[in-house]
Amino acid sequence: MSTPNRLAVKLKPVAETAVKKGHPWVFSNSIERINKEGKAGDLAIIFDQRRNKPFAFGLFDPYSPIRIKIIHNKGPIKIDEEFFKNKIYQAYSVRKPLLLKDVNAYRLLFGENDGMPGLIVDIYNKVGVVKVYSAIWFPYIETLLKPIVGVSGVEALIIRWSRIVQSLEVPYKEGEVIFGELKNSQIKFTEYGVHFETDVVLGHKTGFFLDHRENRRKIGAMAKGKSVLDVFSYTGGFSTHALFGGAKEVTSMDISKQALELAKRNAALNKHSGVHNIIAGDAFEELEKLTRENKKYDIVIIDPPSFAKNEQEIFIAKKKYEQLAELGAELTKSNGTLLLASCSSRITMKDLLNAHQETFKRLRVNYTIVETTTHDIDHPIGFEEGAYLKSVYYKIR
């Protein structure tokens, strides 16, 4: 492990209280004093205002308004290879129950929620993808390899950078193999006995959206003999589970023709007798077309990308969720299931429910909330902003 500088830091009182309560971010304007200029990955030792003793440790990020990302907030500790190894092994212990369920793809590290801010590690069978969202990890990557490989048993590790980090001088190329060998970037994996394939080098983010795993299982379990519409389907996670579960007809809808080709391939990896239809186009426009054609489905899944990436987009995001609730209700058969999801961290479950229910009230839709769900266990929630995924199952009467 390279030895970054150590910085002595004092925070403004409000920020100090927030860190003591477990919040993992310190913004630049929350720093009251720092003893020297920091570089990416320098260890920030945060001292208590009153007793002048260290109570938290973070990594310094000169490229982000979140200037210090907290890795430990429970008093003095030695930050070394053993510290990071313990974090990784602790994270693995939380995920272990998944691996007993015919699942071999999971999120090993979920950033701030596992005390490793700005760092994601997803495992797909025998290949791991390390996705880095902050330059704070540049000095530590080699240190992390051994425990990641040791706990997960992967035969290869790929590194991928966020767009912002790619603009910096990175220590490895995007998609480079940093451990082992990778002959083919298209990796097959299993989720509750359902087979998938993803491209770990070219796929979006790390290649697949693992967070909806349990929701996909639920849809598969209720799909027998049903017609299913999977909107914003990407590579067909819900569609493939529905077909495997015995759906008679599944329609995958996405704007990306490339993603839909993968959806067809994923469905074909599994035995099924259902018809798999594809609709390529803008979801709002295509859903409008289906309503004009009086199409109805037993199960409708609408899982859009994030509509609110900043505070300014929240109002528009709520309007889009209302619009999708209206279209979804119109396309769901009587006594059918409508699953509406959001992955916008700035939209709370309460916001989402309000958007749906105001829409249903206006349209006089008779509905019952069957269930609300959040992340699967490999996406633990460690702080408020970490709770991005919300899903609501409605029975439409």
N, C-alpha and C positions, 0 to 999 in steps of 0.2 A: 504494500500500500504506500503510495506517495505521501509525503507529509505536508499537507497544506498548512498555511499560517493559522495561528490562533488569534482570535479577535475578542477583546473584552467589550461587552455591550451592556448598556442600560436602556430600558424602555420607558416610555411615558406611562403613567399609572394605569390608564385604561387598557393599553396593550399588554402590560404586565399581568393584569388580572385575567385578560382573555387567554394568554398563554398558560397561566396557572390552571385555568379551567379546561385546558386541553385543545385550544384552537391552534392549528399548525402553521398559521401565516403571520408574519410580521411585515407590515408595509413600511416603505422607506420613511414616510412621515411619522411613523410611530417610534422611531429610534431617537432617544434623547442624547445618548453619547456613544461614541465608538472610538477605540484608541488608535486605530490606523485604517488606512484605505484597504478594502478587502478585494480579493480576487474570487473567481468562481470556484466554489467548493471549500473555501476557507471555513474553519470551524469557529462559529460564533458562540462564545460562552456568555450566557446572559445572567447578569448579577441582579439580585434582589435589591430594590431601592432602599428598603429599611435596614436590612441586616448586612447588605453588601456581600452576600454569599451566592455562589452559582446555583441556579435552580432549574435551568433549561439549556439545551444545546441545539444549535441549528446549523445549517449550511448556508453560506453567503452567496447570493445571486445578484451580481451587479447589473445584469441584463433585464431584470424584472422589477416591476413596482412592488412585488412581494419579495422584499430584499433578503429576508431570512426565512428559511423553511425549517420548521422544528422537527428534529428527529428524536428528542428525548426531553421530557418536562417533569421528571420526578427526582430532581436533585442530582448531586455529583455522581458521575459515572465515567469510566474510561472508554473513550470512543476509539475503538481499534477493530481489527479483523474479527475478534471474538464477538464484539458488540453487534456487527452486521450479520454474522453467522447466526447468532441467537435470534435476531429479528426474522430472518428468513425461515429458520426452523420453526419458530413460533407461528408464523403465517401458514406454513405447510400443515401444522397440526390442526388448524381450523378447517382446512380443505380436505383433510384425509377421509372423512365420511363419504364424500362424493365418489372417491375412487373405489368404493365397495359396491357401487351401483351401475356397473358396466359403463362408466364414464372415464375417458382418458384425455379429456381436454378441459382445462380449468385455468383460472387466473391465480397464479401463485402469489404475486405481489400487486396490491391495489393502491399504489401511491400513498398519499397522506393517511388513508384509512388503515394502513399497516405500518405507519411511522416511517415510510420511505417516500417522502413527497416528490412528485414529478417523475416517478419511476413505475412502470408497469412491466410485469413479466407474465406472459401467457404461455401455457404448455399445450402443445398439440401432439399427443402421442409421445414420440421420442424426440421431438424438436421443440425448443423453447425460443420465444421471441422476446427480446428485451427492448422495450420502447421507452425512449428517454425524452422527457418534456422539459428538462432544465439542465443547464450547463454545470450545475452543482455536482453532478455525478461524474464529470470528466476524470477527476483524480482517483475515483473509487471503482471504476468499472472492472478492472482486473481483480480487485479484491473480492468483488461480488461473484465472480464466475464460479469459483470452487464450491461455495455453499449452495448456489443455485443448482449446479450440476449434481452435487452430492445428494441433495434432498429429493430432486425430481427424477434423477436417473436418465436425463436426456442424453442423446448421442451427439446433438449439435445445438449450438446457440447462434441466433441471428440477431444483429443489432439494427434497430430502426430509430430514426430521429423525428421529432416533431418538425413542422415547417420552420418554426422560429429558430430552433436549435440548429437546423441544417444551414441557416444563414451564417452561423459562426464557424470557426475553425475546429471541426470535429476530429476526434482521434481515430475514428474508423469511417469507412465509406458506408452510405446508406445500403442496408441489406447485406452487409458483409458478414461472413461466418466468423465468429470470434472464438468459437470452441468447436472441435470435432470436424466432421465433414458433412456436406449436404450435396447429394448428387442431383436431387430434384426438389424444387421449392414448393411443389404441389404435394401437400401432406394429407393423408387419410387419417381420420380419427372417429371415435365412437361416442355417442351421447345417448345413454339409456338404450343401448342396442341399435340405435339408428346411425347409419354410416354417412359421413360427410367428407368432403375434400375442400381444402383451402390453400391459397397461395400465400405463404408466409413472407414472401419478399415483395410481391406486387399488390397483395390484397389491401383493402382499406384498413387503416390503423394496424392491428396485428394480423388481420386476415379474416376474422370472424367475430360475431357479437356473442360472447359467451354469457352475458348477463341475463338473457331471457331463457336460459336453459329450462328452468322449472316451468315457466309459462308454456314453452313449446311442448314439454311433456304433458301438461294438462290438456292442451289442444289436441294432441295425438290421442289421448285417452277418451276424448268425447267425440272423435271425428267419424267413427264407424258408420258407414252408410250415408254420410252427410255431404252436402255441397259446401265448399269453403272458399272464401275470398281472402287472400293474403296481400294487403296493401303495404307499399314500401317494403317489398319482400326481400330485397337485396339478393343474397345467394340462396334463398328459399329455406331458411331455418324452420319456420312454422309450416310452410307448404310440405316439406319433406316429412316432418313428423305426422302431419295430417294424412298424407298418402300412406305412410307406413302403418298408421292406426286404422286404415280401412275406409278412408273417405272415398266416395264414389266419383267426386269431381273436385278438383282444386284449381283455382285461378291465381297465379302469381303476377303481381303488378309492380313494376318498378320503372324508373326513368332510364336506368342503365341497361342497355341490351347485353353488355358483357356480363353483368351480374346475373341477368336472367338465363344466360347460357350456362352459367355455373349452377343456377337453381335447377335447371333441367338435368344436369349431370349428377347433382346431389340426389335428386329424386330417383334417378336411374340406378344409383348404387344400392338401392333397397328394393326388395320384392314388394310389389303392390299391383292392384288391378284397377286403380282409379285413373280417370282421365286428367292429364295435367295441361291446363291452358296457360298461355303467356300473354300478358298485355304490357307492351313497352310504351311509356309515355308519362306525361305529367299527371300525378295522382289526382289532383283536384279536377282536371279536365276529364280524365278517364272515368272517374267516379260519377261526374255529372252525366256523362254519356250513358253509363249503366243505369242510372235512375230514369233517364228518358226512355230507355228500352224496357223499363219495368222489371229489371233483373232483381231476383231475391236469392239470398243464400241462407243456409242453416247457421253458419258460423262466419262472422266477419271480423278480421283482425286488422287494426289500423295502428301501426307502430312507426310514426314519422321520425325523421331526424330532428335534432334540437332546433327549435324555432326561436329560442331566446338565449343568444350567446352573450348578451350584455343587458344591462338594466333598461336601455332605451327600446329594446325589442320585446319587452314583456307584454305591452298592450296588444301589439300586433299578433304575438304568439297566442294569447288568449282567444283572439278572434279566429285564428286558424284552427284551434282546438274545438271551438264552437262549430265551425264550418264542417270539420271532419265528423263531429258527433251527429250533426244533422244528416250528412250523407250516409254515414254508417247505419243510423237508425232506419233510414229509408230503404237501405239495401238488405236489411236483416228480416228474415221471415218471422211471422208471429210465433212466439215461443222459441225463437232462435237466440243465439249467443252473440253479443257484440263485445269484443275486447278492444278497449281504447287505452293506448299507452302514451307516455311522455318520457323523454330522456333529457329534458331541460332542467338543470339543477335550480334555476331561478323560478321555476314554476313548482309550487308546493302541491302536495296531494289535495289540500283544501282548494287551491286555485283550480286544479284540474276538475275536481268534482263539481265545483260551482259552475265552471264553463259548460260541462255536460248537462247539469241539471237545469240551468237557465234555458238551455237550448231545448231540452225535452219538454219543459213546462210550456215554452212558447209554441212548440209543435203539437202539444197535447199527446206526447208519447207516453204510453203506459209501460213502466219499466220496474225492474227490481235489481238492486245491487246484489250480485251473488257473492262477490269476493273482491278484495283489493290486495294487490301483492307489490312487493318491492324487489330488491336484488336477491339473487341466489346466494348461498353461503360463501362462495369464493369472492364475493364483492361486499365485504362487511362495511358497515357505515360507522366511521370513526368521528365524524363531525358533521354539522348541519349541511354544509355545502356538498358533502360527499354523498348525500341521499338524492341522486339524480333520477333514478328510474322509478316510475310509478305506473301501475297497470290496474285497470278496473274492468271487471267482468259484469256485463249487464245481461239480464234476461229481458228481451223486448216482447211485450204482450201484443 
